[in-house]
Amino acid sequence: MKPMIQLLHFGYHQAMSCIFPVAIFGTLALSGFIHIPILHRYDTVLLILIVVQYLMYRSGLETLDEIKVICVFHFIGLLLELYKVKMGSWAYPEPGYTKFFGVPLYSGFMYASVASFMCQIWRRLRMDMTGWPGLLSSGLLGGSIYLNFFTHHYIPDFRWWLTVLVFIVFWKTWIIYRVRTTTYRMPLTLAFIIVGFFIWLAENIATFFNAWKYPNQSQSWHLVSLGKISSWFLLVIISVIIVAQLKHVKANRATNALQ
C-alpha cells in the first residue's frame, strides 16, 4: 500500500510542476481550432501564457525568484529561435503581430517551461544534489553546449563529444528528492535523459498542432526525429546547470545569513 501512496504523491507533484508546460501545449492545441477574430493565433498564445504566468505568481504557485529564472530562459530561448529560424532549421508559417524575424514571441515560453518545471519540482520534492562538479566545469560545459547549437551550422557538430563530457563531468552527481517522509536518489544524467524524452513527446504534439514545422513536415506531419532527443537532452542540461547553480548560491546566502 505504501508504494502506491508514494507513487500517487510523486505523480501529484510532477503534475503540479507541469502546469505551465501543460498550459503551453494545451493552448497551442486549442488555438488550432478556436480563433479570436482580432488576434492571430501566435498573438493569442502569447497573451494567454502571460496571463497564466501572472496567475501562477499571484496564486503562489510560482515565486518571484522562479519568475526571474523563467525570464532568463525566455531570453535564451528566443535567441536560439531567432538563429535557428534564420538558418532554416524550422519555421513558424502563420502570421502574427508579435512575430519578429519569423519568430513569434511566445516561442521563448517553450524554453521557459522547462525552467518552470525544474524550479517547481525542485521546490516540491525538496531536492538536493550530491557530487555537484562546481560552477567552473558545469558552467563551461553548459556554455559549450549552448554555443554548439549555433556553431554546428558552420563547423562540425560536437554534440556527441559534449554528451560524453556530460557523463564524465556529472558521473558523481546524484539527485536527492523526497516524497513525504522518504528520501530517494537517482543519477543526474538519468534525469537528463528522462526529461529530454518527455520534451520530445511534447514536441511531437506541438508540431502535430502546427505550433511550428520542421522542413520535412512542410507538406504533412511526420514524427519528429528521434535524434532530437539528444538536442533536448543537452538543452535540459543547460536548464539544470543554471537552476542548480542559482539554488546553490541562494542556499549559501541563507547559510551565511544565519551565521
N, C-alpha and C positions, 0 to 999 in steps of 0.2 A: 504493500500500500504506500509506504514512504517513497519509493522511487517514482510512483505515479504522481504523488503530490509535488515532489521536487520538479518533475518534468513540466507539470502544469504551471508552477511558479516561474520556471525558467522560460517557458513559452509566453507567459503573460508579459514578462519584462522585455523579451525580444519583440513582441508585438507592439508594446508601448514605445519602444525605441524606434520602431519603423513608421511612426505616424507621419512624419514629414515625407519620407520616400514614398509611402503609400498615397499620400496626398498628391504628390507629383504625378505618379503614373496613373492614378485614378482620374486626375484632371485631364491628363493627356488622352486617356481613353474616352471619357465623356465628351470632351471638346470636339472629338471627331464626329459626333452625332448631333450635339446640341450647339447651335450657333447663336451668338449675341449679335444683333443687327449692326450696331455701331462699331464694334471692335472686331479685328481679325483674331483668328484662333490663337496665335502666339501672344498677342497682347492680353487676351483673356486669361491665358495660362499664367502669365507674369503677374497680373493683378490678383488672381486667386491665391497664388503662392505667397505673395507679400502679405495678404490678409491672414493666411494660415500661420505664417511666421509670427505675425503680431499677436494673434490669438494664443499661440503656444507660449509666447513670452508673458502675456498678461495673465494667463491661467496658471503660470508657474511650471508648466511642462518643460520649459527651457529657461536657463539662467542667462543673465547678461553676458557672462564670460563665454557661454556656449554660442550666443548670437555673434559675438566678436569672431570666434573661430569660424563660424559658418560664413561670415562676410569675407574672411581671408580666402576660404576655399572657393567662394563665388568668383572672386577676382582671379585666382589661379586658374580656375576652370574656364573663365571667359578668354583669358589669354591663349590657352590651349585651343579653344574652339575657334577663335579668330584665325589662328595659324593653320589649323587642320582643314578648315573650310576653304581657305585660300589655296591650300595645296591639293584640294580635290579629294581628300580622304572620305568626306561625307558632305551632305548638303541638306539645307532646310528649304524645301521647294515652295512653301506657302508665303504669301505676303504678310507684312506686319509693320505697324508704326514704330514699334520698339525693336526694330531689326537693323543692325549696323554691320556693314561689310558682309552681308549674307548670314549673320548670326543673330538670332533672337536673344534678348537679354535673359529670358527665363532659363536658357541652357546652363548658365552658371549655377543655378539651383540644383541641377542634377549632380554636380560635383559636391555642392554644399550638403546635399542629402546624405552623402557618405560620412561627412564630418558630423552631421547631426546625429546619425546613428551611433558613431563612435563615442561622442560625448554622452549621449543618453545611456548607452549600455554600460559605459564606464561607471557612471554615477549609480545606476540602478543595481548593478551587480557588485558594486563596491570593489572594483577591480584594482589590482596592483600588478607590478611586473617584477620578476627577479632576473638578474643577469643582463640588465639593460646595458648596451655597449657604450653609452655616453653620447654627448652631443656631437663631438668631432666626427667619429666614424659613422654614426647614424645620419648626421646632417650631410656629410659628403656623399654618402650613398643615396640619400633622398634627392639631393640636388642633381646628382648624375643621372638618376632615373628620369627626373623631370626634363632635364636637358636632352636626354636621348629621344624623347618624344618629338623634339624639334629637329635634332641633327640627323636622324636616320634617313631623312629625305635627301641628304647630300653626301653623307658618309655611311659606312657600314652600320647596320643595326646591332647594337651591343646588348640587346635585351636579355639574351641567354647568358652572356657573361655576367650581366648585372644580377640575374636570377641566382646564379651560382654564388655571387658575392653576398646576396641576401642570406642564403643558408649558412654561409661562413660567419658573417657578422652577427647573425641572430641565433646561432645554434645553441647558445646557452640561455636564451631568453624564453621565459615561460610566463603565460598569463595566469594570474591568480584571480579567481572570481568566486563569489559567494551567492548561494541560493538558500535563503532563510538562514539557518544556523550552520550549514555545511559548506566547507571550502573545497573547491575543485581547482584543477590546473590543466593547461594544455600548452603545447609548444606554440610560440607566436607565429611561426611560419605556417603551421596548420591552419590557424585562424585566418591568415592572409589568403590561403587557397579557398577556404570555405566561403568567405565574404566575396572574393573575386568571382566564384562560381555563381553565387546568387545575384550579383550585379549583372553578370552575363545573361542570366534568365530574364532579369528586368529589362535589359537592353533589347532582347527579342520581343518582349511585349511592347516596348516603346516604338520600335521600328515597325511592328505589325500595325500599330495605330498611326503610322506616318508622322511620328514626332520628329524624325529625321530619316534620311535614307543613305545607305551605302551605295557605291556605284553599281554593284550587282543587284540592287533592289530597285533600280530606277523604273523597270517595267513591271515587275511583280515581286512580292515579298518572298525572301528566302531566309532560312535560318542563318543567324549571324555566325560567322566562322568561329570554330572552337578556339582558334588561335587568339581570339580577342580576350579569352580568359587570362592569358599571360599579361595582356595590357592592363586589365583591371586588377590583376594580382599585384602588379608593380605600382599602380595608382593607389591601391589600398595601403601599400607600404608607406607612401608619402603621407597619406592621411594619418596613419598610426604614429609615424615619427613626429609629426607636428603636434598632434593631440597629446601623445605620451610626454613629449618634452615640456609642453605647457603645463600639464598636470604635475610633472616632476618639479618644475620651477615654483608652481603655486604651493606644493607641499613643503618645499624648502622654506619658502617665505613664512608659511604658517608655523613651522617648527621654530624658526628664528624669532618670530614674534612672541613665542611662549617662553623663550629663554631670557 
